[in-house]
């Protein structure tokens, strides 16, 4: 489990929450809110510092959420879309 996560983390760019917030043009508070709603997920967490780690898939998901919100889609509807089978 740990080795597969480590391999996945090494294949993508890794970001802290402040980094993905800046990239997406959101506040850290908003990103944490989206985490709590289940719209995005962390890809890992540091055992030493408990920092959350995110990758490029998270930044892309946040950009998509921002675009949907600008289009007038509610967070509830976005949550349904995220949880729906692809």
C-alpha positions in Angstrom: 0.0 0.0 0.0 2.6 2.5 1.1 4.9 1.7 -1.9 2.1 2.1 -4.4 1.1 5.5 -2.9 4.8 6.5 -3.0 5.1 5.5 -6.6 1.9 7.4 -7.5 3.2 10.5 -5.7 6.5 10.4 -7.5 4.8 10.2 -11.0 2.8 13.5 -10.5 3.6 16.9 -9.3 2.9 17.2 -5.6 1.3 20.2 -4.0 0.4 21.4 -0.5 -3.0 22.8 0.1 -1.8 26.4 -0.2 -0.3 25.6 -3.6 -3.5 24.1 -5.1 -5.5 27.0 -3.6 -3.2 29.5 -5.4 -3.3 27.5 -8.7 -7.1 27.3 -8.7 -7.5 30.9 -7.5 -9.3 29.9 -4.3 -8.7 30.5 -0.6 -7.3 27.7 1.5 -10.6 27.8 3.5 -12.5 27.1 0.3 -10.3 24.2 -0.6 -10.7 22.7 2.9 -14.5 23.2 2.4 -14.4 21.3 -0.9 -12.4 18.5 0.9 -15.1 18.3 3.6 -17.8 18.1 1.0 -15.9 15.2 -0.8 -15.5 17.2 -4.0 -11.7 16.6 -3.9 -9.4 14.2 -2.1 -5.9 14.3 -0.9 -3.5 11.7 -2.4 -1.4 11.4 0.8 -0.5 12.8 4.1 2.8 13.3 5.9 3.2 11.2 9.0 5.6 13.7 10.5 3.8 17.0 9.8 0.2 15.7 9.0 0.3 18.0 5.9 -2.0 16.9 3.1 -0.6 16.2 -0.3 -2.3 16.8 -3.6 -1.4 16.1 -7.3 -2.2 17.4 -10.7 -5.6 15.5 -10.8 -6.7 17.6 -7.8 -5.7 20.9 -9.5 -7.6 19.8 -12.6 -10.7 18.9 -10.5 -10.5 22.3 -8.7 -10.3 24.1 -12.1 -13.4 22.1 -13.2 -15.3 22.9 -10.0 -14.5 26.6 -10.4 -15.7 26.6 -14.0 -18.9 24.8 -13.0 -19.5 27.3 -10.2 -19.0 30.2 -12.6 -21.6 28.5 -14.8 -24.1 28.6 -12.0 -24.0 24.9 -10.9 -24.6 24.4 -7.2 -22.1 22.6 -5.0 -24.8 20.0 -4.3 -25.2 19.3 -8.0 -21.4 19.2 -8.4 -21.2 16.7 -5.6 -23.7 14.5 -7.3 -21.7 14.7 -10.5 -18.5 13.7 -8.7 -20.1 10.8 -6.9 -21.8 9.5 -10.0 -20.2 6.6 -11.8 -18.1 7.7 -14.8 
